[in-house]
Amino acid sequence: MQPPYDAALRQAVRLRMSPPNLESVAEIARDTGITAQTIYNWRSQWQKQGQLVPATNRPPEQWSAADKLAAVIQAAGLNGSELGSFCRERGLYPKQVARWRQAAEDANGPSAPSMADQRELQRKNQELVRRNRQLERELQKKEKALTEAATLLMLSKKFNQIFQPDEDP
């Protein structure tokens, strides 16, 4: 049976997993002697509690939506200086947090179009596709006619050159 780990050790592991350190679970397990599965379980518990612990050791722009939302929620009630220290501790920029917050707010914007709207859009799309095909066919016909006219003009000029007598005495 595993010995219980004290809160200070768990906190130290969480800090190593969090930005700006972003150490992988394998590195932490190798350094501390704690099994990787135990660290994964802790990370899962921390995420369920709403603490900011990225699911991977990727840079902040590549975090999952859940990790970004957790950062936005934690930063929601902070003033300027607190937000600055929050961002420094996690390797973030205040602009990133603001952008993620705006994205979260935009996600709750207008809902998707209704079924009637979708059908109308689909009908209009089909009309446009049909019209596009028709115009392409007309263009091909006109290109063929233009090519034929150019060929006939060229042949008539050659015919005139061949069968017209030279006017040189």
ChimeraX attribute file (.defattr): number of C-alpha atoms within 10 A of each C-alpha:
attribute: neighborCount
match mode: 1-to-1
recipient: residues
	/A:1	3
	/A:2	7
	/A:3	5
	/A:4	6
	/A:5	9
	/A:6	8
	/A:7	9
	/A:8	9
	/A:9	11
	/A:10	14
	/A:11	11
	/A:12	11
	/A:13	20
	/A:14	21
	/A:15	18
	/A:16	18
	/A:17	24
	/A:18	22
	/A:19	22
	/A:20	17
	/A:21	13
	/A:22	20
	/A:23	18
	/A:24	16
	/A:25	22
	/A:26	14
	/A:27	13
	/A:28	18
	/A:29	16
	/A:30	11
	/A:31	9
	/A:32	10
	/A:33	9
	/A:34	16
	/A:35	14
	/A:36	16
	/A:37	12
	/A:38	13
	/A:39	19
	/A:40	14
	/A:41	11
	/A:42	16
	/A:43	22
	/A:44	15
	/A:45	13
	/A:46	15
	/A:47	17
	/A:48	10
	/A:49	10
	/A:50	16
	/A:51	18
	/A:52	25
	/A:53	24
	/A:54	24
	/A:55	17
	/A:56	17
	/A:57	18
	/A:58	14
	/A:59	13
	/A:60	20
	/A:61	11
	/A:62	12
	/A:63	15
	/A:64	14
	/A:65	12
	/A:66	14
	/A:67	20
	/A:68	21
	/A:69	19
	/A:70	19
	/A:71	24
	/A:72	20
	/A:73	16
	/A:74	15
	/A:75	19
	/A:76	13
	/A:77	10
	/A:78	13
	/A:79	9
	/A:80	10
	/A:81	9
	/A:82	12
	/A:83	19
	/A:84	15
	/A:85	14
	/A:86	18
	/A:87	20
	/A:88	14
	/A:89	14
	/A:90	18
	/A:91	15
	/A:92	20
	/A:93	15
	/A:94	16
	/A:95	10
	/A:96	16
	/A:97	21
	/A:98	14
	/A:99	13
	/A:100	18
	/A:101	19
	/A:102	12
	/A:103	13
	/A:104	15
	/A:105	10
	/A:106	10
	/A:107	10
	/A:108	8
	/A:109	9
	/A:110	7
	/A:111	7
	/A:112	8
	/A:113	10
	/A:114	9
	/A:115	9
	/A:116	9
	/A:117	11
	/A:118	12
	/A:119	12
	/A:120	12
	/A:121	13
	/A:122	12
	/A:123	12
	/A:124	12
	/A:125	12
	/A:126	12
	/A:127	12
	/A:128	12
	/A:129	12
	/A:130	12
	/A:131	12
	/A:132	12
	/A:133	12
	/A:134	12
	/A:135	12
	/A:136	12
	/A:137	12
	/A:138	12
	/A:139	12
	/A:140	12
	/A:141	12
	/A:142	12
	/A:143	12
	/A:144	12
	/A:145	12
	/A:146	12
	/A:147	12
	/A:148	12
	/A:149	12
	/A:150	12
	/A:151	12
	/A:152	12
	/A:153	12
	/A:154	12
	/A:155	12
	/A:156	12
	/A:157	11
	/A:158	12
	/A:159	11
	/A:160	11
	/A:161	11
	/A:162	10
	/A:163	8
	/A:164	9
	/A:165	8
	/A:166	8
	/A:167	5
	/A:168	4
	/A:169	3
